[in-house]
Amino acid sequence: MAGMSAKSGADGSRWVEVPPARLDRWLAGFAARHGTPITPADPAMPVDVAATGGAATPADPAAAADPDALLLRAPDGAAAALYPPPGIAVPTDVDALSAALRAPGPLGLVLARRGAVAVAVADGDALTRTKVDTRYVQGRTAAGGWSQQRFARRRANQTTAVVEAAVEVVARLLVPEAPRLAAVVCGGDRELLDRIMRDRRLTALAALRHPRRLDVPEPRHAVLVAALAAARAVRIRVTDPPPAPIGPEPSDDAPRPASADPAAPAGA
């Protein structure tokens, strides 16, 4: 993930993923567009009422109550909620976040889909230990009756074999590293991941599991590299300032300039 990525939220906000090396530039652009923001968030912060079209309330009150984010609120009512990467505590200000991003803790990565499992230990931006294990799990079929039942049993057995193999790989690579890991980041099939991480052999790792789940294709080494970049990125929820109110249409009874009066004599 060399650059930034963005997507829209259901509430009209925008989600942006910013690599640590580009965070300062992104924050400078936000300040240039909306004015210098302040933090920590203060619900009573004075807002530029003229810039917000008369809206003196915070642009994103929900973000102010989110304990997982550092909220920046600009004078024009725009807001940016910064979610630090896994393994980094929510900072009190931007300087603290920048300092933490310069020295991130080691991560464990567990990516799983029905065709493959990939596990890695990451120090900084480097994958120091990796393992990719591929398995065959039959796809869905339209057959019915006994054939469908036999297929379902066979597929369930294959999935169980994938989970068991994955647990063994995760235990071998990550359990010895657990005391020094800042977090474990998972990606892929939610059901498979939950089955893997519930295994009692991975109890120490389950306690480090970050709630965010990465959306990844079938795991391969290149997917691990991309997943690490995504895990290290700062996720930012951006809320634009409220639009300026539209003034009332001029009344037909309002006086018009003399030059606009067709009845006015020429040269008057």
C-alpha positions as CSV (number, residue, x, y, z in Angstrom):
1,M,0.0,0.0,0.0
2,A,2.2,2.8,-1.3
3,G,-0.4,5.5,-1.2
4,M,-3.6,6.5,0.5
5,S,-6.9,4.9,0.0
6,A,-10.4,6.2,0.7
7,K,-14.0,5.1,0.8
8,S,-17.3,6.7,1.8
9,G,-19.1,6.0,5.1
10,A,-22.9,5.3,5.4
11,D,-23.3,8.6,7.2
12,G,-21.7,10.8,4.5
13,S,-18.3,10.8,6.1
14,R,-15.2,9.6,4.3
15,W,-12.7,7.0,5.5
16,V,-9.1,7.5,4.5
17,E,-6.1,5.2,5.1
18,V,-2.9,7.1,5.4
19,P,0.6,5.5,5.6
20,P,2.6,6.8,8.6
21,A,5.1,8.4,6.3
22,R,2.4,10.6,4.7
23,L,0.5,11.5,7.8
24,D,2.2,14.9,8.4
25,R,1.4,15.9,4.8
26,W,-2.2,14.9,5.1
27,L,-2.6,16.9,8.3
28,A,-1.1,19.9,6.7
29,G,-3.6,19.6,3.8
30,F,-6.5,19.3,6.2
31,A,-5.4,22.4,8.1
32,A,-4.9,24.4,4.8
33,R,-8.5,23.5,3.7
34,H,-10.3,23.9,7.0
35,G,-8.1,26.0,9.4
36,T,-5.8,24.8,12.1
37,P,-7.6,22.0,14.1
38,I,-7.4,21.6,17.9
39,T,-7.3,18.5,20.1
40,P,-8.2,17.0,22.5
41,A,-11.8,17.4,21.3
42,D,-13.7,20.0,23.4
43,P,-17.5,19.9,22.9
44,A,-17.6,23.6,23.9
45,M,-14.9,24.6,21.4
46,P,-15.8,27.9,19.7
47,V,-16.6,27.4,16.0
48,D,-16.4,30.0,13.3
49,V,-20.1,30.5,12.9
50,A,-19.7,32.5,9.7
51,A,-17.6,29.7,8.1
52,T,-20.1,27.0,9.1
53,G,-23.2,28.9,7.9
54,G,-24.5,29.5,11.3
55,A,-23.9,26.0,12.7
56,A,-22.2,26.4,16.0
57,T,-22.3,22.7,16.9
58,P,-19.5,20.2,16.3
59,A,-19.6,18.7,12.8
60,D,-19.1,15.1,14.1
61,P,-20.4,14.8,17.7
62,A,-20.3,11.0,17.5
63,A,-16.6,10.9,16.9
64,A,-16.0,13.0,20.0
65,A,-17.3,10.2,22.1
66,D,-15.3,7.4,20.4
67,P,-12.5,6.4,22.9
68,D,-10.6,4.6,20.1
69,A,-9.9,7.8,18.1
70,L,-8.1,11.1,18.4
71,L,-10.5,13.8,17.2
72,L,-9.3,16.9,15.4
73,R,-11.9,19.6,15.0
74,A,-11.3,22.5,12.6
75,P,-12.6,26.1,13.0
76,D,-15.0,25.7,10.0
77,G,-16.7,22.7,11.6
78,A,-14.8,19.9,9.8
79,A,-13.6,17.0,11.8
80,A,-11.0,14.2,11.5
81,A,-11.1,11.2,13.8
82,L,-7.7,9.5,13.7
83,Y,-7.6,5.8,14.6
84,P,-4.1,4.6,15.4
85,P,-2.8,1.3,13.9
86,P,-3.1,-1.9,15.9
87,G,-0.6,-2.0,18.8
88,I,-0.6,1.8,19.3
89,A,-2.6,3.3,22.1
90,V,-4.9,6.3,21.4
91,P,-2.6,9.3,21.8
92,T,-3.5,12.6,23.5
93,D,-2.3,14.7,20.6
94,V,-0.8,14.5,17.1
95,D,2.8,14.8,18.3
96,A,2.3,11.7,20.5
97,L,0.8,9.8,17.6
98,S,3.7,10.8,15.3
99,A,6.2,9.6,17.9
100,A,4.4,6.3,18.3
101,L,4.3,5.8,14.5
102,R,8.0,6.2,14.2
103,A,8.6,3.2,16.5
104,P,5.8,0.7,16.0
105,G,5.8,-2.5,18.0
106,P,6.0,-5.9,16.3
107,L,2.8,-7.4,14.9
108,G,1.5,-10.9,14.2
109,L,-0.5,-11.4,11.0
110,V,-3.0,-14.2,10.5
111,L,-4.8,-14.3,7.1
112,A,-7.2,-17.1,6.3
113,R,-9.5,-18.1,3.5
114,R,-10.7,-21.6,2.6
115,G,-7.9,-22.1,0.0
116,A,-4.9,-20.9,2.1
117,V,-3.6,-19.6,5.4
118,A,-0.7,-17.1,5.7
119,V,1.0,-16.2,9.0
120,A,3.8,-13.7,9.6
121,V,5.7,-11.7,12.2
122,A,6.4,-8.1,11.3
123,D,9.0,-5.8,12.7
124,G,8.5,-2.3,11.5
125,D,7.7,-2.5,7.8
126,A,9.5,-5.8,7.3
127,L,8.1,-9.4,7.5
128,T,10.7,-11.3,9.5
129,R,9.0,-14.7,9.6
130,T,6.3,-15.9,7.2
131,K,4.5,-19.1,6.3
132,V,1.9,-19.8,3.6
133,D,-0.1,-23.0,3.8
134,T,-2.4,-23.9,0.9
135,R,-5.3,-26.4,1.2
136,Y,-8.0,-27.6,-1.2
137,V,-11.6,-27.0,-0.1
138,Q,-14.4,-27.8,-2.5
139,G,-16.6,-25.0,-3.7
140,R,-20.3,-24.9,-3.5
141,T,-22.4,-27.3,-5.7
142,A,-26.0,-27.2,-7.0
143,A,-26.5,-30.9,-6.5
144,G,-29.3,-32.0,-4.2
145,G,-30.3,-35.1,-2.2
146,W,-27.7,-37.5,-1.0
147,S,-25.1,-36.0,-3.2
148,Q,-25.5,-32.7,-1.6
149,Q,-25.3,-34.2,1.9
150,R,-22.1,-36.1,1.0
151,F,-20.6,-32.9,-0.5
152,A,-21.5,-31.0,2.7
153,R,-19.8,-33.6,4.9
154,R,-16.7,-33.7,2.7
155,R,-16.5,-29.9,2.6
156,A,-16.9,-29.6,6.4
157,N,-14.1,-32.2,6.9
158,Q,-11.9,-30.2,4.5
159,T,-12.6,-27.0,6.3
160,T,-11.8,-28.7,9.7
161,A,-8.5,-29.8,8.2
162,V,-7.7,-26.3,7.1
163,V,-8.4,-24.9,10.6
164,E,-6.3,-27.6,12.3
165,A,-3.4,-26.9,9.9
166,A,-3.7,-23.2,10.4
167,V,-3.7,-23.5,14.2
168,E,-0.5,-25.5,14.0
169,V,1.2,-22.9,11.8
170,V,0.0,-20.0,13.9
171,A,1.1,-21.8,17.1
172,R,4.6,-22.5,15.6
173,L,5.3,-19.0,14.3
174,L,3.4,-16.7,16.7
175,V,3.1,-18.3,20.1
176,P,6.8,-18.1,20.9
177,E,6.6,-14.4,19.8
178,A,3.5,-13.6,21.9
179,P,5.4,-11.9,24.8
180,R,6.8,-9.2,22.5
181,L,3.9,-8.7,20.1
182,A,2.1,-5.4,20.3
183,A,-1.0,-6.9,18.5
184,V,-2.3,-9.7,16.3
185,V,-4.1,-8.6,13.2
186,C,-6.3,-11.0,11.3
187,G,-7.7,-10.8,7.8
188,G,-9.9,-12.9,5.5
189,D,-12.8,-15.2,6.3
190,R,-14.4,-14.2,9.6
191,E,-15.8,-17.7,10.4
192,L,-12.4,-19.4,9.7
193,L,-10.5,-16.8,11.7
194,D,-12.8,-17.2,14.7
195,R,-12.4,-20.9,14.6
196,I,-8.7,-20.7,14.4
197,M,-8.2,-18.1,17.1
198,R,-10.6,-19.9,19.5
199,D,-8.2,-22.9,19.8
200,R,-6.9,-23.2,23.3
201,R,-3.3,-23.4,22.0
202,L,-3.6,-19.8,20.8
203,T,-5.0,-18.3,24.0
204,A,-2.1,-15.9,24.4
205,L,-2.6,-14.7,20.9
206,A,-6.3,-14.3,21.1
207,A,-5.8,-11.8,23.9
208,L,-3.7,-9.7,21.5
209,R,-6.2,-9.9,18.6
210,H,-7.2,-6.5,17.3
211,P,-10.9,-6.0,16.6
212,R,-10.3,-4.8,13.0
213,R,-10.4,-7.5,10.3
214,L,-8.6,-6.9,7.1
215,D,-10.3,-7.6,3.8
216,V,-7.8,-9.7,1.8
217,P,-7.9,-12.1,-1.2
218,E,-6.6,-15.7,-0.9
219,P,-3.5,-15.4,1.1
220,R,-0.1,-15.5,-0.6
221,H,3.2,-13.8,0.3
222,A,2.3,-10.7,-1.7
223,V,-1.0,-10.5,0.2
224,L,0.9,-10.6,3.5
225,V,3.0,-7.6,2.3
226,A,-0.1,-5.6,1.4
227,A,-1.8,-6.6,4.7
228,L,1.1,-5.3,6.7
229,A,0.9,-2.0,5.0
230,A,-2.8,-1.8,5.6
231,A,-2.3,-2.8,9.3
232,R,0.3,0.0,9.8
233,A,-1.9,2.7,8.2
234,V,-3.7,5.4,10.2
235,R,-7.4,5.2,9.5
236,I,-9.1,8.6,9.4
237,R,-12.8,9.4,9.4
238,V,-13.3,12.8,7.8
239,T,-16.5,14.8,8.2
240,D,-16.9,17.9,6.1
241,P,-18.2,21.1,7.5
242,P,-22.0,21.7,7.3
243,P,-23.1,23.5,4.1
244,A,-23.8,27.1,4.2
245,P,-27.6,27.9,4.3
246,I,-29.3,29.1,1.2
247,G,-30.8,32.5,1.5
248,P,-34.4,33.3,0.6
249,E,-35.4,34.2,-2.9
250,P,-35.8,38.0,-3.4
251,S,-39.5,39.1,-3.2
252,D,-41.3,40.4,-6.3
253,D,-42.2,43.4,-4.2
254,A,-38.6,44.2,-3.4
255,P,-37.4,47.5,-4.9
256,R,-35.2,47.1,-8.0
257,P,-32.4,49.4,-9.1
258,A,-33.5,52.2,-11.4
259,S,-31.4,50.8,-14.3
260,A,-33.4,47.6,-14.1
261,D,-36.8,49.4,-14.3
262,P,-38.1,49.1,-17.8
263,A,-40.4,52.1,-17.2
264,A,-37.5,54.4,-16.2
265,P,-36.8,57.2,-18.9
266,A,-33.5,57.0,-20.7
267,G,-30.8,58.9,-19.1
268,A,-32.7,59.1,-15.8
